[in-house]
Amino acid sequence: MTATNAFPARISIVTLGVSDLGRSTEFYEALGWQRSTASSPEIVWFRTADSALGLFPYEALAADAGVPATGEPSFRGVTLAVNLESPEQVDAALKTAVEAGATVVKPPAATDWGGYSGYFEDPDGHLWELAHNPFFPFTEAGQLDLP
């Protein structure tokens, strides 16, 4: 195996540790995300454009990774993002998130890099950015087509 394909540049799954699996499942379903039939009582899966989002109890996720469950920090140094085709879609998506139970952290606004962006947190404090980046086009399948 060569170095170019030994570690493919892709993110297949993002798993979020959550304090209440039922509450978090309801939140993401209220966003309109489709729950996968691969879900079980222990973990819930959602399909996304080119990856999957998993919801797993926080302490069980820490145990699976072999790290202590020391409590959830207020800022984890990670944000998740959904890029959208227009500022209007950013506003509409944020409205849907708030109606589902999200908390607005930073209202959407024009950015100094020429886009439009805002942040919310889900019921467990995971930060999500909703952004329109006019320099990142989408494929017909709805995936980012980065240059």
N, C-alpha and C positions, 0 to 999 in steps of 0.2 A: 504494500500500500504506500502510495506517495504522500508527501506532506499536504498536497493540495486536496486530497479527498479523505484523509484520515480523520479529519474533524470538519464535517460540512458546516457551512455558515448558514445555519437556520435555527429558529426557535420553534420547537414542535409543540411544547406544552408550557403554560404558565400555571402553577398551582398556588393558590392563595390559602394561607392558614386563616381559618375563621373561628370565631368564638361560638357561633350558633349556626349550624349548617342549614337548618330550615329557614331561618331569617335571611341568610345570604342567598340561598336558592331562590326564595321569593323575590328578592331584590333584583337579581339578574334576569329572572323570568319577566319581571315588570318592565325591564328595559326592552323586552321583546326578543331576548336571546333564546335560541332553541336549545332545550335540554337534550342531551344525547341519551339514547337508550342504553348506552354503555354505563350509565350511572348506576350506583348501588346505594344501599343505606349508609355506607362508609364514605363515599366520595361522589360528588356530582360533577358531571362533565357538561360543558357547553361548546358547541361548534362555533368557530370564528372563520374569517375569510380563508386563512391558510394555516391555522394552528388550533389548539384547543385550550380552553380555560378550565382548570379543575378547582373545585372547592373542597377542602379537607379540614377537619378539625385541627385547630392550631397546635395543641399539645401532641396529637398523633403525627402531624407533619414534622414537628421538631424531633420526635422519637424516631421517625422513619429516616431522617437525615443524620441522626446520631448526635444531635446538639441539644443543650438544655433549653427548656421552654421557660425563658426568663421574663416573660411578659412582652407585650408589644410596644416597641418604641413609638414615639409620636411621629418621627420621620425616619423612614427606613433607608433613605438614600436611593430609592428606586421609584420611578413613576411608570405607569402603564399609559399608553396613548392610543386614541382612536383618531386617525386623520380623516377628515371629511372634505367633500368637494366644494364647500362654500361657507362663508361666515354664517349665513342663515341656517345651514345645517348644523353648525356648531351650536347656535342658540337653541334650535329645536331639540337637539340631543341633550343639552343640559336641562332643558325644561322636562324632558322625559325622565332623566336621572333624578331630578329633584322630586318629581311626582312619585317616583319609586322609593324615595327615602334617602337620597344622597344629600350631602351637605356641601354647599358651594364654598370652596376654599379661596378661589380667585375668579371673579367674574370674567367672562370673555372680553377681550379688548384687542385692538390692533397692537401688533408687536413691532419692535424696532428692526426685526429682520424681514418685515414685509408680509407677515401672515396675520392670523387671528387665533387667539388661544385663551383658554381658561381651564381651571382645575376644579374637580370635586373629589370628595372622599366617599367610599362606600361605607356600609354599616360597621365595618371593622377598621376603618381608617386607611384603607389602601387608596393611594392617590391615583387618580385618572386624569389625564390631560385630554381635552377635546380641542382639536386644532384643525385649522385650514392652512395648508402650506401651498401657496400657488406655484412653488418651484418643484413640488413632488407630484407628478401625474399618477393616475391610476390605470391599471390594466382593465380590460373588459370584464375580468373576473373580480374586480374590486380590490385588487392587491396594489400596494405601492409599487411604483415603477421607478426606483431610485436610479439616478444616472451613475 
